[in-house]
Amino acid sequence: MKTKLSIFLVVMFFSTNLLAEFQGPGAVTKLTTVKAASAMSDDDKVTLEGFIVKQIKDGHYLFTDSTGEIEIEIEAKDFRGLVVTPQAKIRIIGEVEKSLFSSAKIEVDSVQRIK
């Protein structure tokens, strides 16, 4: 039993490290647009820059850039104390959520204010 647990823990440790990446000064992020994100597949990673123009419901917002608008979902903890207004340009990092019954949305993991 201990052997199986040890193997499981080692595999989990290495698999999570393979998915890790640096995010910070000097990191290269590939920006996409709302229009392009709307056409992407479920679970595709995206980085968008634009504005939150209104709150749709708790945790759900309307995000816009020069190519269109899309619903985004941000958990309160992912704001990390950042206050965002419709005039504040932000960068969001997350993934596309798609289903057969609704249009594309973005599940946001990180919000950054652009200066």
N, C-alpha and C positions, 0 to 999 in steps of 0.2 A: 504494500500500500504506500509506504514512504517513497519507494522508488518511482511509482507512478506520479505521485504528488511532486516530487523533485523534478521529474522530466517535464511535467506540465508547467511548473513555475519557470524553468529555464526557457522553454518555448515561448511562454508569454512575455518574458523579459526581452528576448531578442526580437520578437515580432513587434512589440510596441516601439522599440528603438528604431526599427526599420521605417516606421511610419513617422517618426519625429523629424522636424525640420527647424531650422533657425528662422525666427521672425524678429526683426529688429533692424537697427542701423546697418545699412549696406546690403541687406537681404534683397534679392531680386524677386519681385512678384510680377506675375503676368496678369495684367488687367484685362478684364473682359467688359462687355457692355450688357445692359439689360436685354437688348434685342438678341444678342448672341446667347446669353444665359437662358432665355426663354426657349431656345431651340436645343439646348443641351440635354443630355440624358440624366435620369435620376441618379443621385449621389455624386455627380461630377463636382469637383472643387472649383470655386469661383472667387475672384477678388473684384469688387466693383467700387467705383467712386461716384458719389452723387449726394443726394439729399433725401432725408426722411421728410415727406411733406404732410403726413397726417397719420394719426393712430386709427386703425380700423376696429380693433378690439384689444382686449388685454394681451399684450405680448406680440401683437400683429400690427405691422405698419405698412404704409405705402411708400416705396422707395422709387426715386426717379433719377434718370440721367438724361443726356441729350438724345438718347435713342428710344426712350419709352419709360414705362413704369411697371413695377412688379411688387407683389406682396412679399414681405420679409417677416420672419419670426425671430425675435430676440428675447431671450430670457433676461430678466432683470440683472442677474449676476454678470452677464456678458457685457453690460455697459461699463462695469468696473468704476462706477462713480462718475462717469462722463455725462455731462448735461448736453443734450443735443436739441437744437432748434431747427426749424425749417430752413434757416439761413446758413446753418453750419454744414460745410462740405465735409463728408466723412468717407472713410474707406471701410468696407465690410468684407470679411473673409468668412466663407461658409460653403454650403453645398446645396445643389439643386434638389428640390423635392418635387417629384412628379407622380401623378396617379392617373388612372384612366378617367376619373370622374372630376378632376379639377385641373386648372391651368398650373403652370410652373410657379413655384415659390422658392424662396431662399431661406434655409435654416442657417442663421448667423452664429458663428462661433466667436468672432472678434469684431469689435467696433473701435475705430481710431479716428480722431479728428485730424483733418488735413489743414495745415497752417498755410 
